[in-house]
Amino acid sequence: MRLLLYAFCIGLAAFVARGAEAADKPPPKGPGTGHIEVTADDSLEWYQDKRLYVARGNAKAVRGDLTVEADVLTAHEREAPPKGAKANAPENAPENAPASEAATPTGDSGTGDIDKMTAEGHVHVSTPKSNIYGQHGVYDLVQHVTYVTGDDLKYQTEEETVTAKQSLEYWENKKIAVARGNAVAVHGDRHVEGDVLTAKFRDLPNGKSEIHTMRADGHVVVITHNDISRGDRAVYDLNRNIAIITGHVRITRPDGMQLSGDVGEVDFATNQSRLLNQGKGTRVRALLTDKSGPKKAAAVPAAP
């Protein structure tokens, strides 16, 4: 589960960021590490009045081992903003993001910079280790935010798959990746669902980054080989390889036994789940299946 959503962060965002760095360099000479090669079946266009560069028809942009493919690829060149102007806070910012972090100054740079890149239709962002699929991709170079939306949203590696119905997002400045809308993350026999999945990253001394926490919100389902756990929220602790589930927690065992309580703990290392009772005057409960008669509700003691 450590790598869930990780390659998404270096997918479309990494490509267009590199593309922005090369925007004022000589024309591309090939797909080497210092150049971007853009090809298309139908046309390569420049709309000077609209400040648009457009590649149409099975368009492909390649830089090193990173490739973006779509029906249409578009790059927008921004005009010089008024001095001191600041960008508005982007919509749909991750929950609890500080207002000071939700808006990024545009700066006083002149024309010639690319401020937005889009990919439309059959979007496929690929590296040797990952693939991202969608119908519409946008990278805002001012806000440093990447959105991939549309049907059949998917981030996939050899070991992990993340799908969502609404969007896959990466907030570069805040080091947050978000999957929205019936989001599902699968790693082997581990399965996590939620209305929203959020992964937060931290920098390492070697200059790389890793997922610090992973959170699921709304209609949470955590599936292991042995149990199915449900709740309102879940936080995945990478160091302990344990997910803590809160809010109307219900755990279903393979034998039909059902547990309910305040807090559920799912240990991915052992594929075991347990209930923790953290409220005074309440008791965790189990619904046992009695094959010889009607089902009976029995109270069980809280886990130590």
N, C-alpha and C positions, 0 to 999 in steps of 0.2 A: 504493500500500500504506500510505501515511501515515494514512489514515482508517479502516483496518480496526479494528473493535470500538469506534471512538471514539464514535459516536452511541449505542451501547449504554450507554455510561457516563452519558449524560444522558437516557436513556429512562425506564424505570420508576423508577429511583432518583430522578431529578429530580422526577418527578411526586409521588411519595409524600413526598419531603422537603418540597416546597412545601405539600403537603396537611397535613403535621404542623405547619408554621408557622401555618397558618390554622385549626387545630383549635379554638382558643379564641376565634375571632372570630365576629361575627354570622352568621346563616344566609346561605348563598350567594344572590346576587342574579342570577347569570348567569355565562357563561364568560369574563368579562373577566380582566385580569391580576391583579386583587386577590381573586378569588373562585373557588371550585370549584363547578361544577354537576354534580350526580349525578342520573341518571335511570335508570329500569328499567321493563320491561314488566309485571312481576308485583308486586313489593312493595319498599318501603323500610322496614326494621325496626330497632328498637333493643331489645337484650336487656340490661336494666339489671343483672341479677344476674351476667351473664357479661361485662359491659362490652364488648359487641359492637354494631357498627353494620353492617347487612347490606343490600345492594342485590341483588335477584334478577331474573333474566330479561332477557337482553340488556342487562346493566348497563353504564353508560357514565359515566365521570367526565372532565370537561373543565376544563382550566385554561389560558386563553390558547390557544396553538396546540398544546398537548400533550393527547393523549387516551388513556385506558386503557379498553379494552372487554373484557368477559368475561361468562360466564354468571352468575357471582356475584362481587361485590366485597365484601370484609369489612375493617373497621378495628377493631382491638382497643385498648381504653383500659387503660393499665397502672395498677396500684396503687402507692402510695408504697413504695419499697424501704426496708429497714432502713438506718439511717445507716452510711455507710462500706462498704456492700455493693458488690461488684464483679461484673461480668458474667463468666461463664465464657468461655474461649476458644471461638470458634465452630468447628464441625466443618469438615473439608475446607479448612482455611486454605491459601492458596497456599504452595507449597514454599519453605522457607528464611525464612518470615516470622518475625521475632523474637517471642519470647513476650510481650514488653512491648507489642507492637503488636497481638497477636492477641486481647487482651482490653481492653475499653473500660469505664471506670467508668460505672455507671448514674447516678451523681449522687444528690442528695437531693431531687429535685423531687417534688411531691405528685401527687395524682390529676389526671386531666383530660388527660394527655398520651397521644398515640397511640404505642404501642411497636411495633406490627406491622400491616402491611397485606398482604392477600392477594388474588389474582385467580385464579379457578378456571374452567377450561373455555373453550376457544377464546380464549385471551388474545391481545390485539392492542394493542401500545403504539405510537402513531404521532405523528410530528411532520411538518412539511412536507418534511423531508429524509430521514427514516428510518422504518423499520417493524421491530418485533420481534414474533415469533410464538412461541407455546408453548401448553402446556396448564395450567401452574401457575406462578404468580408470587408470590414472597414478598419483602417488604422489611422487614428488621429495623432499626428506627430506633435501637435501643440499640447494636447492633454496627455499624450503617451498612454493611450487606451486602445486596445484592440477588441473588436466585436466580430464574432462569426455567428450568423443567424441562418434561419431557413429550415427546410425539412431534412431529416436524417442527419442531424448534427452528431459528429462523432470525432473523438480523439482516440487514437489507437497505437499501441506498440505491441511487441511480441508478448508482453505479459499483462498489460493493462488496457482497459477500454472504458472510456467515459462518454456517455450519451446524454443529450438534453433536448427538450422540446422548444425552448425559448432562445437561449443564447449560450455561447462560450465566450468568456471575456478574460482579458488580462490587463490589470492596472499596474503599469510598469513602475511608476513612482512609489506606489504603496506596496509593491511586491505581493499582489493578491491575484489569484486566479479564481474565477467564479463560473459555475455551471448552473443555469437557471431553467426551471420548468421540468418537473418530473426527471430530475437529474439522477443518473445511475452510474456508479463507479464499480467496476468488477476487476478483481485481481485473483486469478485462479478460482478457488472455491469461496473467496471472500466477496461479499456483495453489500454495497451501501447505497441506499436510495434516500432522496429528500427533495422537497420543492426547490431547495437551493443547496449546492455544495460549494464551500469556500475553502481554498487552500492558501495559507499564509507562509511566506518564505523568509528565511534569514540568511545573512551573509556569513560565509565561513572565512577563517583566516587565510585559506589558500586562494581566495578570490572567487570561489564558486558559491553556490547557494543551495539550500535544501529546504524542504517543507518543514515548517516549525509546528503548525497545527493544521488539522483538517476538521471542518465543522459542517454538520448537516442540519438544516432547519426545515420544519414542516413535513408532516407525514413520513417520519423517518422509519426506515426498515433496514435492519442489519442482519444479514444471513451468514451463518457459518455452516460447517458440515453437519453440526448437531442441532442448532437452534435457529429460530426466527424471532428476532427482538424488534419491538415497535415502540415508538415514543414520539415526542414533539421535537426533541433536539438531541444531537449527539456530538461529542467532541472526541476526536481520535488523538491519543497520546502516542507519538511516535517512539519515544524513549522506552515506554513500557509495552508497546504494541497492544494497547487496550483502548477500547471505545467505551466512553461513559455516556449512557442514555438517560435523559430526564424527561419528565412530563408524561403522565398517563402511561407508564411503562408496562408493557405486556410481553412476556416471553413464552413461546410455544415450543415444547420439546417434541422429538420425533414420536414418542409414545402417546401423544395427545395431551400430556400434562400442560396446563397453562398457569403461569405465574404472573402476579401483578403487584406493583409496589411503587415506591417513590423514585428509585434510581436503579438502573440496570448496568451491569459491568460485563462487557464482552471481551474475553481474552482470545485474541486471534492466534496466539502461539499454541494454546491448548484446545482451541475450538470449544471452550466452555463459557457458559453465561451464568450469572447469579444476580440475585436481587439484594439491594442494600436499603434498609429502612432508616431514613434520616429524620423522620417526623415523630414528635412525641404524641403518644396516645393513638398511634396508628400501627397497623400490623401488615406485614406482607402476607399475601394469600396465594394459595395453590388450588387449582381445580383439577382433581384427580379423576382418571377414568376407571370406573369400576365395571369390569365386563360382566360381573354377576348381577348387577343391579343398576339403578339410576345413578347418575353422576352426583358426587358429593363435594361440597366445598370444605376444605380443611385449611386451618391456619398453620403456617410453618414459622419457626423462629427466624429472625433476621440473621443474615450472615455475619460472622464476627468481623 
